[in-house]
Amino acid sequence: MAGIGFELRHMLRKNTLLSLVQAYAYAGVIGSGPWVLSIVGILLVGIFSASVVVPASLVTQFQTSVTYLVACSLIYTGLVQLAFTRFIADRLFEKQRRLVLPNLHGLMTIVLLGAAVLATLALFVALPGLGLAYRLLMLAGFMLLCGVWVLTVLLSGMKRYKAIVGLFGLSYTLIVVCALLLRPWGLEGLLGAFVLGHYVLLAGMWLLVVQEFHPKHQIIAFDFLQWDKLYPSLMAIGFLYNLGIWADKFMFWFFPPTSQPIIGQLRASLIYDLPVFLSYLSIIPGMAVFLVRIETDFVEYYDKFYDAVRSGGSLEYIETMRDEMVYSIQQGLGEIAKIQTLAVLVTFVAGPWLLDALGISRLYLPLLQVQVIGVGLQVGLMAVLNVFFYLDQRRTVLLLCSMFVLLNILLTSVTLAFGAALYGYGFALATLLTLAAGLLLLSKRLHRLEYQTFMLQ
């Protein structure tokens, strides 16, 4: 299907400085747009609400509640995101488009029912003492977010990046506007705006899928549950990758010296959350480079390599395309390293000014600097994992994700034990070690690519 790669190549073919800037800016917006819009939207809700009517404590409760919804929904849906995307990709390769929409309905039924059960147990059993309206809104928000993440990954696989960004922009604009109107209802009003916005987002995404895969006679199907189509390794990868990203955050939230209770049993870590929030904005340039290089140079030579394998191309041509693939990967990782190094340097220089502008103590600066390095390494890790996915090396990705989770938990525990001077180093070091292992394994894999392609079928 036509995707972002065609548009990026069209921009880059002009071979001018302006076209290069346009391509990277476009890729940055497309690759980072959804979560940047999410962060900015929630931040604006807090700023507008706290400055007018809603007490600051209710804004903090709202932002903490939303953070838990996002974290838990991502970890939960990680079980199905990649596996179902692979199922859809296989059906499209087999030209069985009629199976896409019924199986999506089947998956959404299972995911939403599971989300309802889990959220009900958590909100009505594990979190006593909270208001009924608050619990029901949290339940609705969790279910909606689970549906949104499933459809986001599916639409990303369909290369509908612009539509995703547009829908996120629309829904979070609606959330901000509705939050302003519903402020008199306090925390429940803010959560109501959040739920309404994500209902619109989920409905818009579903309509996009229906438009792409016109509904046939069959409404719902569960073909993806067949054992030969389940892909347990992808289920484990999706779960572990999201768990690895959030593990250190949960540890800081529930470690008493670094956190405080916000609402009910939900806790937050002001010392850790603010630097993490700011650091993730620094990876927009790295994501732009990642998207440009993966969707243009690498994919082009990847397609040529495997087309030549399938169509009986000469060994010399196959080896040439392999070499071009390796070179494009090296160039892409090199550019990611350069741009994220620049982001780190900018943070080191402008960090004090940024914290002053936001009214945040400069005591957060060392942790912000460490987190910027850590999330920069995470972009590199994402690029390596993506290449392994293209090569269908699921076991390797599973190994790396398991390593990421274990190292993050272990090293974060060490930093918590040794005190504030080491906060943030656990995540950064875990990402660095996992990235180093991934690069080593990728180098070995690419060196033997022709052998493994032909001889291990």
N, C-alpha and C positions, 0 to 999 in steps of 0.2 A: 504493500500500500504506500501511496505517496506520503512522505513524512517531512520532518524538519530538515533532513539531510539535503533534499532537493533545493529547498530555499536557501540554505547556507551555501551550498555549492554555487548556486546562481549568483549570490552576492560576491563570493570570493573570486569568481571567474572574471570580474571586472578588473581585478588586480590593481586596485588603487588603495590609498590609505583610508579614504572615506568608506569604501566597501568593506575593508577589514574591520574598521571600528563598528560599522553597522552589523556585521555578522556576529561579532563578539557581544555587542550590546543586546542583539536579538536573542542570542543563546543564553545570556545571563538572565534576561527577563523570563524566557521560557523555562529554563532549568530551575530558577530559584523563585519565580513569581508566586507559586501557591503558598509556600511557607512564609515568604516575606510579607505577603498580603495578610496572612493569618496573624503573624506577630504584630504587624503594624495595626491591624484592626483591633486586636485585643488591647494593645497599648493605648489606642485612641479612646476605646471604651472607658478604660481606667482614668485617663487624663480628663476627659470631658465630664465623667461622672463625679470624680473626686473634687473637681473645681467648682461644681455647681450645687448639687444637693446631697448626693450619696456620701456617707461618711467614708473615710479612707479605709477603715477596717472592713467594710462591706466590699469595697473594690478589691482589697487583698484576698478576701474570701472567694470572690468571683474568679479572679485570675488563678488562684490555687486550685479551685474546683475544675476549671477548664484544663489546667495543666495535667491533672490526674486523668481527666477524660481522654485527653490526647494520648498520653503515655500508655494507659491501659488498653485503649482501643487499638493502637498500633501494634503492641505486643500480641494481643489476642488475634487480630486479623493477619498478623505475619504468618500464621499457620496456613493460610489459604491463598494469600496474595500471589506468590510466585508459582505455586503449584497450579492454580487455576489459570494464570496467564499462559503457562506452558501448555495446558490442556487446550486452551483456545487457539494458541499458535499452531498446534498439531492439527486441529480440525480445519483451520484455514489453509494449511499446507495441503491437506487432503481434499480441499474445495468442498467442505461440508459446512458452509456458512449457516445452514438452517438449524444446526445444533447449538449455535452460540447463545442465542437469546433464551431458549428454554432452560439450558444448563445454568445460565446466569441467574434466572429466577429460582432454580433449585438451590444454588449456592447461597443466594441472598436469604432464602427461607431458613436454611440451616444456620447461617451466621447470625441472623437477627434473633432467631429463637434462642440460640446459645447466649447471645449478648443479653437478652432479656433475663434469662435464668441467672447468669453470673452477676449482673448488675442488681437484680433483686436480692440475691443472697448478700452481696456486699453492702447495699444501702439499707436494707431492712433487717438484716441480722447482725452484720459486723459493725455497723455504724449507728448505734442507738442514739436517741435524743435529738435527732434532726427533724425539721418540719416536714410534713407530708408533701407540701407543694415543692419544696427543695428536692426531696428524694425523687419525686415523679419527673421533675425537669432534668435531673441528673440521669435518670434512667433513659428518658427520651434522647438526651444528648449523646449518651454512650452508644445507643443503638444507631442513631443517625451517623455518628462518626465512623462506626464500623462499616456501614454501607458506603460512606464516602471513600474510605481508604480502599475498599475492594474495587470500586468503579474507577478511582484515580489510577490505580495500577493497570487496570484493563485498558483504559483510554490512553495511558502512556504507551502501553504495548501497541496500540493502534496508531501511535504517533499523533494523537489529537492534542498536542501541547497547547496550541493557542486557545482552543476551546476550554481546556482546563483552567488556564490562567484567567480567561474572561469570566468563567463561572465563579471562580474564587473571588475575583474582584467584585463582581455583582453581589455575591452573598455576603461578603464582609462589609461592603458599603451598606447593605441592608441591615446587618447586625449593628453597626455603629449608629445608624439613624434610629432604628427601633430602640436601642439602648437609651438614647437620649429621650425618647418619648416615654419609655417605661421606667425611668429612674425613680419616680415616686413610689414604685412598688419594691424598691430596695434590691436585695440580692436576687429575689425571685424574678423581678423585672428584668435584670441584666441577663440572667440565665434564660428567661423566656425569649429575649432577643437572639441569644446565641442559638437556641433550638430552632427558632423560626428561620434564621439565615441558613442553617445547615439543612433544613427541610427543603428550602428552595435549591440549594446546591445539589443535594441528592436527586431531587426531581429533575433538574436540568441535565445532570450526568446520565440518568436513566433514559431521558428522551434522546440524548445523543446516541446512545447505544441502539435504541429502537430505530432511529433514523438510519444508522449504519447497517443494521441487520434486521430487515423488515420482518415483523412477526408472521409466523406461518400458523398452521392449524394446531401444532403442539405448543402448549403454553409453558409447561414446566417439565424438566427432565433432570435425572440424576446420573447421567452417564459418567460424569467425572469421578463418581465413587467407585467405579470398577477398578479392581486391583491393579490392572496393567496401565491405568491412566491416573493413578493417585499421586505418584512421585513423592514418596515419603521424605526423600532427601531434601526436596525443595520446601516441603512443609517445615522441616527442622531448620533449614537455613533461614527462612523468613522469620521464624520465631526467635532464633538465636541472635540474628543480626540486630533486630529491634531491641531485644533484651540487653544485648551488649551495649547499645547506645545509651540506654536508660539506667543500666545497673548502678553506675556511680551516683546518679541523681537520687535514686531511691535510697541508697546508703546514706547520703548526706541528709536526706529528709528525715530519716528515722534514727539517726545518731544524735542523741539528746544534746551534746555540746555544740552541734552545728545547726540545730533546727529549733523550731518552736511550733506549738499547736496553733492552727489557724481556724479550723471549723470542725467540730466533732473530733474524730480520730485522724483527720487529714493534717499533715504537717508540711512545712516549707523551710527551706534553708536560704535565708536572705544573703548570707555570706557567699553562697555558691551559685544561686540561681541567677543573680544579676550579671555576673561575668559570663556565665554560660549563654545567657540570652544575647548579650552584645557580641560575643565571639562568633556565634553562628551567622551573624550578618556579614562577617568578613570573608565567608567562603563563596560569595556571589561571583567574584572574578574567577575563582578556581573552577566553579561549576560551569561557567561560560566556556572556559578552555576545554574542560572535560567533554562537554556536549559537542563543541565544534570538532574536536579531534576524533571522537568516537563516531560521530554521525557523518563525517566526511572522509578523511584519509583512511582510517582503519576499516570502516565498513566497506569502502570501495575495493580495497585489496582483499579483504576477507571474502567478499562475494566472488571476486575473480578467481581466488585460490580454489574455493570449493566448486565453483562452476567448472573450472578446468578439471578437477578431480572427477566430477560426475560425468563430464562430456568426453573424457579421454584425452585431455590436453597433454602436450609433451612434458617430460620430466623437467626439462630446462625451464619451461615457462612456469610450471608449478613451483619450482624452487625460487624463481625470480619473484613470483607473487608472495611467497612465504617471506622472502627477504624484505619486500616492501611492507608487509604486515608488521614485521619486527621493527623496522625503521619507524613506521608511523606510531607504534606503541612507545618506542623510546622518545620520539619527539613530543608526543602528547604528555607523557609523564614528566619529561624535562620542563615543558612549558607550565604544567601545573605546579611543579616545584618552584619555578621562578616567580610565578604570580602570587603564590601563597607566601613565599619568602618576602615579597614586596608588601603583602598585606600585614605580615608580622612586623616589618620595619615601620610601616605607617602607624600601626597600633602602639609600638614602643614610643614613637615620637609624639603622636597626637593623643595617646591614651589619657594623660593627665587633663588635657583640655576637654576631651570628650566626657570624662567623669564629672568635671566641674560644670559643664554645660547641662548635664542631666541631673545635677544636684546630688551626685553620689560621692561618697568619701574616697579619697585617693588611696586609702588602705586596701581597696579592691584591686589596685593596679597590678601587683604581681600575679594575682590569680587570673586576671583578664589576659595578661601576656601569655601565661602558660596555656590557657584555654584556647587562645587564637592559634597557637602552635598545634595543639591537639586536634582541633577541628580541621586545620589545614592538612594534617596527616590523614584525617578521615576521608578527605576528598581523594587523595592518592589511593587509599585503600578501596574506595568505591570504584575507582577506575580499574584497578587490578581485578577486583571481583567481577566487574562487568566483562572484562576480556575473558576470564575463565568461563563465564556464562555463555559467551559466544562460542567458545570451544567445547561447550557441554561438559565441563569438568566439575560436575556437581559434588563429587566426593572431596575434591580439593577445596571448594568453597565451604563445604560443611566443616572440614578440618579447620580452616581459617576462622570461621565464625565461632566455632567452639573455643578455639584458642583466644579469640577476642573477648568472649564472655568471661572465661576463667581468669585471664590476666587482668581484666578490668576489676573484677571482684577482689582478686587477691591483692593487687597493687593499691587499689583504693583503700582496702582494709589497713594496709601498712601505713598509708599516708594519714588516715584517721587516727591511727595509734600514735604517730610521731608528732602530730600537731599541725597548726595552721601554716607553718613554713613550707610544708610539702603538699598542701591542698591543691588539687588539680593535676599533680604530676602522675597520679595513678592512671587516669584516663589517657593522658598524653603518651606515657611510656607504653601502656598496653597497645595503643594504636600504632606506635612506632614499631614495636616488636612484631605485631601481626603483619604490618606492611612489609617489613624486611623479609619475613618468612614467605609472604606472597610473592614478592619480587624474585626471590630465589627459586621458588617452585615454578613461576612463570617462565623464567629463563630456561630451566631444564625442559619444560614442556615445549616451548617454541623450538628449541634445538633439535628435538626429536619429532617434530610435528608431522613430517611426511611419513615416517615409519609408523607412528601411532594411527595416522589417518588410514593407511592402506592395510596394515598388518594386524591390527587389533579389532577388526570388525567382526 
